[in-house]
Amino acid sequence: MEKYVIPENPRYRVEDMRKLQDRDPVSASVIVNPTLIEPILESIAHVHQQANSLAARIDLTIPAEGWQEDTSGGVTLDLPVEGVTETMTPVVTLSAAALETAGACELRETCETLPGALRFRAVSAPEADMAGELLLILPGGGSGGVLPAAPVATDGEVAEMLDNVFSSGE
């Protein structure tokens, strides 16, 4: 009898579960109730699809040139980044090589989004360019949509499944 091989990095999909069920329908239906599992797998697939539209990752360089005096003290830099809107949430991670430069100019830990730009703040302009990566989290957590409803097993269904699984060897 062919056994289902669990991959090293499993990603269970509905079609995988159907293959399992097609190979050994009796054991598969005892171990995995498709009416419960399929909606869960579809929800997981939907989450993976949404995750791809949740954020954008961009390499960036914060230049040493172009900083302006700020009326409230310190300096600011409006760095043009195509497609940025005010409703996005920026997360900037500097390269290890840029950390000393960022510390010396007292670059603030946060930046803000403006239409088409990011605004950085520091006590003084940096002495050198700083390389990093920008993660832009899109407004509303992505493209929207609602997860498909997954049925919830009743206590009786769970008890029956556990009885079937744990009593099958006796």
N, C-alpha and C positions, 0 to 999 in steps of 0.2 A: 504494500500500500504506500502511495506517495505521501510524504509528509510535507507540510507547509514549512518552508525555510524562512526564519526570521532574518531579514537583512541586517547588516552591521549598523546602518543608520536608517531605522524603519520610518517609512512615510506611508501609512496605511491609507489606501484610497478605496473607493467603492468598488472599482474594477478588481482590485486585489482580493477584496472580501468575496466578490462573486466567483473568482477563480478558486478560492478555498472552498466555497460552498459547492461549486461544480465538481471538484475533485472528490470530496468526501461529504456529501450532503447530510448524512446522518450525524456524524461527529460535529460537523460545522454548525448544524442547527442546534445541537445541544450546547456547544461551547459558545457560539456567537449567534445571537438572535438577530437576523438581518433586519427585522422591523424596528429594532432599537438602534442597531449599529449604523445602518445606512444614513439616517438623518444626522447622526452625530458626525459621521465622516463627511457628509455634504456640508455641514456647518464648519468643520475644520478646513475643508477645501475653500469655502467662502472666506474664512479668516485669512488664509494664505493669499488668496487673490486680493483681498483688501489691503493686506500688509504691503503688497507691491505698489499700491497707490497711496500709501500713507506719508511717504517722505521722499525727498530727493537728496542725493549725496553729491557734493561738489568739492573738488580740490580748490583751494584759494590761497592767495598770497595777500597778506596785509602789508601794504607798502610803508616804507619809512617816510616817503614824500606825500604831501597833500593834506597833512593834518592842519586843522584850523583852531585858533584860540576859541575857547568856549566862554561865554559871558558869566557862567556860574563857576568858572575855574577849570583848569586843565585844558585838554585839547580833545577834539573830535575828528573822526574821519568818516565820511560817507562813501563807502566802497560800492561802486556800481556792481550789481549782480542781476543779470537778466531774469525776468519772470518773478522776482520777489514781490510779495504784496505785504501790506501791513498786518494781515490776518495770519500770516505764517509764524511759526515759532522757530527761531534759529538756535542751533546748538553748534558751537564752534569748538573744535579740538585742535590745539596747536601741536606741531611736531616737537619732539624732544629737543631738537636743536634751537627752536624758537623760544623755549621757556625762559632762558636767561635774559634774552632781549625783552620779553614781555614783563618779567619781574623788574628789570631796570627802569622801564618807563611807567611801571605800575598800571599796566593795561587792566581795565576792569574785567571781571569774570563774565559779565554778560554783555550782549549787544542787542540792538533792536532792529526790527525790520521797518523799512520805509518803502514806498512805491519804487521798485527797481533798485534798491540799495540796502546795505546794512550799515548801521551807525555804530562805530566803536568809540569808546571813551578811554582816556588815559590821563595820567598826571602830566606827562610830557611826551613829545613825539619819540617814537623808537629810533634807535641808532641804525637799525638794519631792518630789512624786510623780514616778515615772519610767515613761514609756510604753515598751512594747516588744512583742515577739512571742515566743510560746512554741511550739517545735516539740517535740512528744512522740513519741519513737520507741517504738513498741509492742514488748512483750516478744517475743522469738523472731523479730523481723523481720517481724511481720505475722500473717496468719491461718494460716500454715503451708502445708503441701502440698509436693508434690515436682514439680520441673520434669519435663515429659514428656521421655522419652529421645529424643535426636536421633541418627540413624545417622551414623557417621563414614565419609567416603569413604576408600577404600583408595588407596595410591599409584598403582596402575594406573588407577583411575577418575579421579583428578585429572589424571594425564598424558594420558589419553584426552580429557578435557574441554578441557584446554589445547591439545592438538593440534587439536581441532575448532574452537575459538575462533580460534586464531591462523593456522590454515591455510585457513580458509574463504574468504579473499580471494584466494587464489592460483589 
